[in-house]
Amino acid sequence: MYTDSERRPIDGSGSSIVKELELTDLDIDQQLLGLPGISLLVFTSVGCSSCRWARQQLPGWRLPVDRVCWVDAGHNGGAVERYQIFHLPALFLVCEGQFLGQLQTRLTASDLVECVTQALTRLPEDLP
C-alpha cells in the first residue's frame, strides 16, 4: 500500500492507470535504483497550483511508464538539492535503475508521452 502527499493510504488501483509511490529523502535512491521498469519521478509542492493539477491528472493518463513516483519538494530538501530543482513540477525518468534525465515538456498527455518515448533512447546518466 502507498500513501499520497497527505499520507492518506492509496492502493494504486481505483481510477489510476499507473501505480503511484511517495518517495522521500530517506528512500529515493534505494527505490529508484531497485524498481523494475520505467519510473516517472515528479517533484511537487502543495503550494504550487500546477503541481496540484499534475497530481490530479498524471495518474489517469495512459503514459508509457510503470509508475509515477512523487516527491514533496517542501519536505525533501536533500533530494531537491541533489536533483537541482529550480521550478515545479519537475519531471525525471528512471528506467531499470538507470537515470535518463529531466523531462522538459508541456504537461499534456500527448506531449509527455512523446517526451518519455524520446527519453528512453537517451544514454543513462549517474543518478544525482
ROZA-146307 format. One record per residue: residue number from 1; x, y, z of N, C-alpha, C, O, CB in turn. Coordinates in Angstrom, 1 decimal. Glycine has a CB too. Layout:
// residues N
PT     k       nx       ny       nz      cax      cay      caz       cx       cy       cz       ox       oy       oz      cbx      cby      cbz
PT   NUM        X        Y        Z        X        Y        Z        X        Y        Z        X        Y        Z        X        Y        Z
...
***
This chain:
// residues 128
PT     k       nx       ny       nz      cax      cay      caz       cx       cy       cz       ox       oy       oz      cbx      cby      cbz
PT     1      0.8     -1.2      0.0      0.0      0.0      0.0      0.9      1.2      0.0      2.0      1.2      0.6     -1.0      0.0      1.2
PT     2      0.5      2.3     -0.7      1.2      3.5     -0.8      0.4      4.6     -0.1     -0.7      4.4      0.3      1.5      3.9     -2.3
PT     3      1.0      5.8      0.0      0.3      6.9      0.6      0.5      8.1     -0.4      1.4      8.2     -1.2      0.9      7.3      1.9
PT     4     -0.5      9.0     -0.4     -0.5     10.2     -1.2      0.3     11.3     -0.5      0.9     11.0      0.6     -1.9     10.7     -1.6
PT     5      0.3     12.5     -1.1      1.1     13.6     -0.5      0.7     14.0      0.9      1.4     14.6      1.7      1.1     14.8     -1.4
PT     6     -0.6     13.7      1.3     -1.1     14.0      2.6     -1.0     12.7      3.5     -1.7     12.7      4.5     -2.5     14.6      2.5
PT     7     -0.3     11.7      3.1     -0.1     10.5      3.8     -1.4      9.7      4.0     -1.5      8.9      5.0      0.5     10.8      5.2
PT     8     -2.3      9.8      3.1     -3.5      9.0      3.1     -3.2      7.7      2.3     -2.6      7.8      1.3     -4.8      9.8      2.5
PT     9     -3.7      6.6      2.8     -3.4      5.3      2.1     -4.1      5.3      0.8     -5.3      5.6      0.6     -3.8      4.1      3.0
PT    10     -3.3      4.8     -0.2     -3.9      4.5     -1.5     -3.4      3.2     -2.0     -2.2      2.8     -1.6     -3.6      5.6     -2.6
PT    11     -4.1      2.4     -2.7     -3.6      1.1     -3.1     -3.2      1.0     -4.5     -2.8     -0.1     -5.0     -4.7      0.1     -2.8
PT    12     -3.2      2.1     -5.3     -2.7      2.0     -6.6     -3.7      1.5     -7.6     -3.5      1.5     -8.8     -1.5      1.1     -6.7
PT    13     -4.9      1.0     -7.1     -5.9      0.6     -8.0     -6.9      1.8     -8.2     -6.4      2.9     -8.6     -6.7     -0.6     -7.5
PT    14     -8.1      1.6     -8.1     -9.1      2.7     -8.3     -9.0      3.2     -9.7     -9.0      2.4    -10.6     -8.7      3.8     -7.3
PT    15     -9.1      4.5     -9.9     -9.2      5.1    -11.2     -7.8      5.4    -11.8     -7.7      5.8    -13.0     -9.9      6.4    -11.2
PT    16     -6.7      5.1    -11.1     -5.4      5.4    -11.6     -5.0      4.4    -12.7     -5.2      3.2    -12.5     -4.4      5.4    -10.5
PT    17     -4.4      4.9    -13.7     -3.9      4.0    -14.8     -2.5      3.4    -14.4     -2.3      2.2    -14.6     -3.7      4.8    -16.1
PT    18     -1.7      4.2    -13.7     -0.4      3.7    -13.3     -0.3      3.7    -11.8     -1.0      4.5    -11.1      0.8      4.5    -13.9
PT    19      0.6      2.9    -11.2      0.8      2.9     -9.8      1.5      4.2     -9.4      2.2      4.8    -10.1      1.6      1.7     -9.3
PT    20      1.3      4.5     -8.1      1.9      5.7     -7.5      2.7      5.4     -6.3      2.3      4.5     -5.5      0.9      6.8     -7.2
PT    21      3.8      6.0     -6.1      4.7      5.9     -4.9      5.0      7.3     -4.4      5.1      8.2     -5.2      6.0      5.1     -5.2
PT    22      5.2      7.4     -3.1      5.7      8.6     -2.5      7.1      8.3     -2.0      7.3      7.3     -1.3      4.8      9.0     -1.2
PT    23      8.0      9.1     -2.5      9.4      8.9     -2.1      9.9     10.1     -1.3      9.3     11.2     -1.4     10.3      8.8     -3.4
PT    24     10.9      9.8     -0.4     11.4     10.9      0.5     12.9     10.9      0.4     13.5     10.0     -0.3     10.9     10.6      1.9
PT    25     13.5     11.8      1.1     15.0     11.9      1.1     15.6     10.6      1.6     16.7     10.2      1.2     15.4     13.0      2.1
PT    26     14.8      9.9      2.5     15.3      8.6      3.1     15.3      7.4      2.1     16.1      6.5      2.3     14.5      8.3      4.3
PT    27     14.5      7.4      1.1     14.4      6.2      0.3     14.4      6.4     -1.2     14.3      5.5     -1.9     13.1      5.5      0.6
PT    28     14.6      7.7     -1.6     14.5      7.9     -3.1     15.6      7.2     -3.9     15.2      6.6     -4.9     14.7      9.4     -3.3
PT    29     16.8      7.2     -3.4     17.9      6.5     -4.2     17.7      5.0     -4.2     17.7      4.3     -5.2     19.2      6.8     -3.6
PT    30     17.4      4.4     -3.0     17.2      3.0     -2.9     16.0      2.5     -3.8     16.1      1.5     -4.5     16.9      2.6     -1.4
PT    31     14.9      3.2     -3.7     13.8      2.9     -4.5     14.0      3.0     -6.0     13.8      2.0     -6.8     12.6      3.8     -4.2
PT    32     14.6      4.1     -6.5     14.8      4.3     -7.9     15.8      3.3     -8.5     15.7      2.9     -9.6     15.3      5.7     -8.2
PT    33     16.8      3.0     -7.7     17.8      2.0     -8.2     17.2      0.6     -8.2     17.7     -0.2     -9.0     19.0      2.1     -7.3
PT    34     16.3      0.3     -7.4     15.8     -1.1     -7.2     14.5     -1.4     -8.0     14.1     -2.5     -8.2     15.6     -1.4     -5.8
PT    35     13.8     -0.3     -8.4     12.5     -0.6     -9.0     12.6     -1.1    -10.5     13.4     -0.5    -11.2     11.6      0.7     -9.0
PT    36     11.9     -2.1    -10.8     11.9     -2.6    -12.2     11.1     -1.7    -13.1     10.2     -0.9    -12.6     11.5     -4.0    -12.3
PT    37     11.4     -1.7    -14.4     10.5     -0.9    -15.3     10.8      0.5    -15.4     12.0      1.0    -15.0      9.1     -1.1    -15.0
PT    38      9.9      1.3    -15.8     10.0      2.8    -16.0      9.3      3.6    -14.9      8.1      3.4    -14.7      9.5      3.1    -17.4
PT    39     10.1      4.5    -14.3      9.5      5.3    -13.3      9.6      6.8    -13.7     10.6      7.3    -14.1     10.3      5.1    -11.9
PT    40      8.4      7.4    -13.6      8.4      8.9    -13.8      8.5      9.5    -12.5      7.6      9.3    -11.6      7.0      9.3    -14.6
PT    41      9.5     10.3    -12.2      9.8     10.9    -10.9      9.3     12.4    -11.0      9.8     13.1    -11.9     11.3     10.8    -10.6
PT    42      8.4     12.8    -10.1      7.8     14.1    -10.2      8.0     14.8     -8.9      7.5     14.3     -7.9      6.3     14.0    -10.6
PT    43      8.7     15.9     -8.9      8.8     16.8     -7.7      7.6     17.8     -7.7      7.4     18.5     -8.7     10.2     17.5     -7.7
PT    44      6.9     17.9     -6.6      5.8     18.8     -6.5      5.8     19.5     -5.1      6.7     19.2     -4.3      4.5     18.1     -6.7
PT    45      4.9     20.4     -5.0      4.7     21.1     -3.7      3.3     21.4     -3.5      2.6     21.7     -4.5      5.6     22.4     -3.6
PT    46      2.8     21.4     -2.3      1.4     21.6     -2.0      1.0     23.0     -2.4     -0.2     23.3     -2.8      1.1     21.3     -0.6
PT    47      1.9     24.0     -2.3      1.6     25.4     -2.6      1.6     25.7     -4.0      1.4     26.9     -4.4      2.5     26.2     -1.8
PT    48      1.9     24.8     -4.9      2.0     25.1     -6.3      0.8     24.6     -7.1      0.5     23.4     -7.0      3.3     24.4     -6.9
PT    49      0.1     25.5     -7.7     -1.2     25.1     -8.4     -0.9     24.1     -9.5     -1.7     23.2     -9.8     -1.9     26.3     -8.8
PT    50      0.1     24.3    -10.3      0.5     23.4    -11.4      0.8     22.0    -10.8      0.5     21.0    -11.5      1.7     24.0    -12.2
PT    51      1.4     22.0     -9.7      1.7     20.7     -9.0      0.4     20.0     -8.6      0.3     18.8     -8.8      2.6     20.9     -7.8
PT    52     -0.5     20.7     -8.0     -1.7     20.1     -7.6     -2.5     19.6     -8.8     -3.1     18.5     -8.8     -2.6     21.1     -6.8
PT    53     -2.5     20.3     -9.9     -3.1     19.9    -11.1     -2.4     18.6    -11.7     -3.1     17.6    -12.1     -3.1     21.0    -12.2
PT    54     -1.1     18.6    -11.7     -0.4     17.4    -12.1     -0.7     16.2    -11.3     -0.8     15.1    -11.8      1.2     17.7    -12.1
PT    55     -0.8     16.4    -10.0     -1.1     15.2     -9.1     -2.5     14.7     -9.4     -2.7     13.5     -9.2     -1.0     15.7     -7.6
PT    56     -3.4     15.5     -9.8     -4.7     15.1    -10.1     -4.8     14.4    -11.5     -5.4     13.3    -11.6     -5.7     16.2    -10.1
PT    57     -4.0     14.9    -12.4     -4.2     14.4    -13.8     -3.2     13.3    -14.2     -3.7     12.3    -14.8     -3.9     15.6    -14.7
PT    58     -2.0     13.4    -13.9     -1.0     12.4    -14.4     -1.3     10.9    -14.1     -1.2     10.1    -15.0      0.3     12.7    -13.7
PT    59     -1.8     10.6    -12.9     -2.1      9.2    -12.7     -3.2      8.6    -13.6     -3.2      7.4    -13.8     -2.6      9.0    -11.3
PT    60     -4.0      9.4    -14.2     -5.1      8.9    -15.0     -4.7      8.8    -16.5     -5.5      8.3    -17.3     -6.3      9.7    -14.9
PT    61     -3.6      9.4    -16.8     -3.1      9.4    -18.2     -2.5      8.1    -18.6     -1.9      7.4    -17.8     -2.1     10.5    -18.5
PT    62     -2.7      7.7    -19.8     -2.0      6.5    -20.4     -0.6      6.8    -20.8     -0.3      7.0    -21.9     -2.9      5.9    -21.6
PT    63      0.3      6.7    -19.8      1.7      7.0    -20.0      2.5      5.7    -20.2      2.1      4.7    -19.6      2.3      7.9    -18.9
PT    64      3.6      5.8    -21.0      4.4      4.6    -21.1      5.3      4.4    -20.0      6.5      4.2    -20.2      5.2      4.6    -22.4
PT    65      4.8      4.4    -18.7      5.6      4.2    -17.5      4.9      3.2    -16.7      3.7      2.9    -16.8      5.8      5.5    -16.8
PT    66      5.7      2.6    -15.8      5.1      1.6    -14.8      4.6      2.2    -13.6      3.7      1.7    -12.9      6.1      0.5    -14.5
PT    67      5.1      3.4    -13.2      4.7      4.1    -12.0      5.0      5.6    -12.1      5.9      6.0    -12.8      5.3      3.4    -10.8
PT    68      4.3      6.3    -11.3      4.7      7.7    -11.0      5.2      7.8     -9.6      4.5      7.4     -8.6      3.4      8.7    -11.3
PT    69      6.4      8.3     -9.4      7.0      8.5     -8.1      6.9     10.0     -7.7      7.6     10.8     -8.4      8.5      7.9     -8.0
PT    70      6.2     10.3     -6.7      6.0     11.7     -6.2      7.0     12.0     -5.1      7.3     11.2     -4.2      4.6     11.9     -5.7
PT    71      7.6     13.2     -5.2      8.5     13.7     -4.1      8.0     15.1     -3.7      7.9     16.0     -4.6     10.0     13.8     -4.6
PT    72      7.6     15.2     -2.5      7.2     16.5     -2.0      8.4     17.4     -1.7      9.2     17.2     -0.8      6.3     16.4     -0.6
PT    73      8.6     18.4     -2.6      9.8     19.2     -2.6      9.9     20.0     -1.3     11.0     20.3     -0.8      9.7     20.2     -3.7
PT    74      8.7     20.4     -0.7      8.7     21.1      0.6      9.2     20.3      1.8      9.7     20.9      2.8      7.4     21.6      0.9
PT    75      9.2     19.0      1.7      9.6     18.2      2.8     10.9     17.3      2.5     11.3     16.6      3.4      8.5     17.3      3.2
PT    76     11.4     17.5      1.4     12.6     16.7      1.0     13.7     17.5      0.3     14.0     17.3     -0.8     12.1     15.5      0.0
PT    77     14.2     18.4      1.1     15.2     19.4      0.6     16.5     18.8      0.1     17.1     19.3     -0.8     15.5     20.3      1.7
PT    78     16.8     17.6      0.7     18.1     16.9      0.2     17.9     16.5     -1.3     18.8     16.7     -2.1     18.4     15.7      1.1
PT    79     16.8     15.9     -1.6     16.5     15.4     -2.9     16.4     16.6     -3.9     16.9     16.6     -5.0     15.2     14.5     -3.0
PT    80     15.7     17.7     -3.4     15.6     18.9     -4.2     16.9     19.4     -4.6     17.2     19.8     -5.7     14.7     19.9     -3.5
PT    81     17.8     19.5     -3.6     19.2     20.0     -3.9     20.0     19.1     -4.8     20.6     19.6     -5.8     19.9     20.1     -2.6
PT    82     19.9     17.8     -4.6     20.7     16.8     -5.5     20.2     16.8     -6.9     21.0     16.8     -7.8     20.6     15.4     -4.9
PT    83     18.9     17.0     -7.1     18.3     17.0     -8.4     18.3     18.4     -9.0     17.8     18.6    -10.1     16.9     16.4     -8.4
PT    84     18.8     19.3     -8.3     18.8     20.7     -8.7     17.5     21.2     -9.3     17.4     21.7    -10.4     19.9     20.9     -9.8
PT    85     16.5     21.2     -8.4     15.2     21.6     -8.8     15.1     23.1     -8.7     15.3     23.7     -7.6     14.1     20.9     -7.9
PT    86     14.7     23.7     -9.8     14.5     25.2     -9.8     13.1     25.6    -10.0     12.7     26.8     -9.7     15.4     25.8    -10.8
PT    87     12.3     24.7    -10.6     10.9     25.1    -10.8     10.1     23.8    -10.6     10.6     22.7    -10.7     10.7     25.6    -12.2
PT    88      8.8     24.0    -10.3      7.9     22.8    -10.0      6.7     22.9    -11.0      6.3     24.0    -11.3      7.5     22.8     -8.6
PT    89      6.1     21.8    -11.3      6.6     20.5    -11.1      7.9     20.2    -12.0      8.0     20.7    -13.0      5.5     19.5    -11.4
PT    90      8.7     19.3    -11.5      9.9     18.9    -12.2      9.8     17.4    -12.4      9.5     16.7    -11.5     11.2     19.3    -11.4
PT    91     10.0     17.0    -13.6      9.9     15.6    -14.0     11.2     15.0    -14.5     12.0     15.6    -15.2      8.8     15.4    -15.1
PT    92     11.4     13.7    -14.1     12.6     13.0    -14.4     12.2     11.5    -14.8     11.1     11.1    -14.4     13.7     13.0    -13.3
PT    93     13.0     10.9    -15.6     12.7      9.5    -16.0     13.8      8.5    -15.5     15.0      8.8    -15.7     12.5      9.4    -17.5
PT    94     13.4      7.4    -14.9     14.4      6.4    -14.5     13.9      5.1    -15.1     12.7      4.7    -14.9     14.5      6.3    -12.9
PT    95     14.7      4.3    -15.7     14.3      3.0    -16.3     15.3      1.9    -15.8     16.5      2.0    -16.1     14.3      3.1    -17.9
PT    96     14.8      0.9    -15.2     15.6     -0.2    -14.7     16.8      0.3    -13.9     17.9     -0.2    -14.0     16.0     -1.1    -15.8
PT    97     16.5      1.3    -13.0     17.6      1.8    -12.2     18.6      2.8    -12.9     19.5      3.2    -12.3     18.4      0.7    -11.6
PT    98     18.3      3.1    -14.2     19.2      3.9    -14.9     18.5      5.3    -15.1     17.3      5.4    -15.5     19.5      3.3    -16.4
PT    99     19.2      6.4    -14.7     18.7      7.7    -14.7     18.8      8.3    -16.2     19.9      8.3    -16.7     19.5      8.6    -13.8
PT   100     17.6      8.6    -16.7     17.6      9.1    -18.1     17.4     10.6    -18.2     17.2     11.2    -19.3     16.5      8.4    -18.9
PT   101     17.5     11.3    -17.1     17.5     12.8    -17.1     16.1     13.4    -16.9     15.1     12.8    -16.7     18.0     13.2    -18.3
PT   102     16.1     14.7    -17.0     14.9     15.5    -16.8     14.1     15.6    -18.0     14.6     15.6    -19.1     15.3     17.0    -16.3
PT   103     12.8     15.6    -17.8     11.9     15.8    -19.0     11.4     17.2    -19.0     10.9     17.7    -18.0     10.7     14.8    -18.8
PT   104     11.6     17.9    -20.1     11.1     19.2    -20.3     10.1     19.3    -21.3     10.4     19.2    -22.5     12.3     20.2    -20.6
PT   105      8.8     19.3    -20.9      7.7     19.3    -21.8      6.5     20.0    -21.2      6.5     20.2    -20.0      7.4     17.9    -22.2
PT   106      5.6     20.3    -22.1      4.3     20.8    -21.6      3.6     19.7    -20.9      3.8     18.5    -21.2      3.4     21.4    -22.7
PT   107      2.8     20.0    -19.9      2.0     18.9    -19.2      0.7     18.6    -19.9     -0.4     18.9    -19.4      1.8     19.4    -17.7
PT   108      0.8     18.0    -21.0     -0.3     17.4    -21.7      0.0     15.9    -21.9      1.2     15.6    -22.0     -0.6     18.1    -23.1
PT   109     -1.0     15.1    -22.0     -0.7     13.7    -22.1      0.1     13.4    -23.3      1.1     12.6    -23.3     -2.1     12.9    -22.2
PT   110     -0.3     13.9    -24.5      0.4     13.6    -25.7      1.9     14.1    -25.7      2.8     13.4    -26.2     -0.3     14.2    -26.9
PT   111      2.1     15.3    -25.2      3.5     15.8    -25.1      4.3     15.0    -24.2      5.5     14.7    -24.4      3.5     17.3    -24.7
PT   112      3.8     14.6    -23.0      4.5     13.8    -22.1      4.8     12.4    -22.6      5.9     11.9    -22.4      3.7     13.7    -20.7
PT   113      3.9     11.8    -23.3      4.1     10.5    -23.9      5.3     10.6    -24.9      6.2      9.8    -24.9      2.9     10.0    -24.6
PT   114      5.3     11.6    -25.7      6.3     11.8    -26.7      7.7     12.1    -26.1      8.7     11.5    -26.5      6.0     13.0    -27.6
PT   115      7.7     12.9    -25.0      8.9     13.2    -24.3      9.5     11.9    -23.6     10.7     11.7    -23.6      8.7     14.3    -23.3
PT   116      8.6     11.1    -23.0      9.1      9.9    -22.3      9.7      8.9    -23.4     10.7      8.3    -23.1      7.9      9.2    -21.6
PT   117      9.0      8.8    -24.5      9.4      7.9    -25.6     10.8      8.3    -26.1     11.7      7.5    -26.3      8.4      7.9    -26.7
PT   118     11.0      9.6    -26.2     12.3     10.1    -26.7     13.4      9.9    -25.6     14.5      9.6    -25.9     12.2     11.6    -27.0
PT   119     13.0     10.1    -24.3     14.0     10.0    -23.2     14.5      8.5    -23.1     15.6      8.3    -22.7     13.4     10.4    -21.9
PT   120     13.6      7.6    -23.5     14.0      6.2    -23.4     15.1      5.8    -24.3     15.7      4.7    -24.2     12.8      5.3    -23.6
PT   121     15.4      6.7    -25.3     16.5      6.4    -26.2     17.8      7.1    -25.8     18.9      6.8    -26.4     16.1      7.0    -27.6
PT   122     17.8      7.8    -24.7     19.0      8.5    -24.2     19.9      7.5    -23.6     19.6      6.4    -23.1     18.6      9.6    -23.2
PT   123     21.2      7.9    -23.5     22.2      7.2    -22.7     22.0      7.5    -21.3     21.8      8.7    -20.9     23.7      7.5    -23.2
PT   124     22.0      6.5    -20.4     21.8      6.7    -19.0     22.9      7.6    -18.4     24.1      7.6    -18.8     21.8      5.4    -18.2
PT   125     22.6      8.3    -17.4     23.5      9.2    -16.6     23.6      8.6    -15.2     22.9      7.7    -14.8     23.0     10.7    -16.6
PT   126     24.5      9.2    -14.4     24.5      8.8    -13.0     23.3      9.4    -12.3     23.0     10.6    -12.5     25.9      9.3    -12.3
PT   127     22.7      8.7    -11.3     21.7      9.2    -10.5     22.3     10.3     -9.6     23.3     10.2     -9.0     21.0      8.1     -9.6
PT   128     21.6     11.5     -9.6     22.1     12.6     -8.8     22.3     12.2     -7.4     22.8     13.1     -6.6     21.2     13.8     -8.9
***
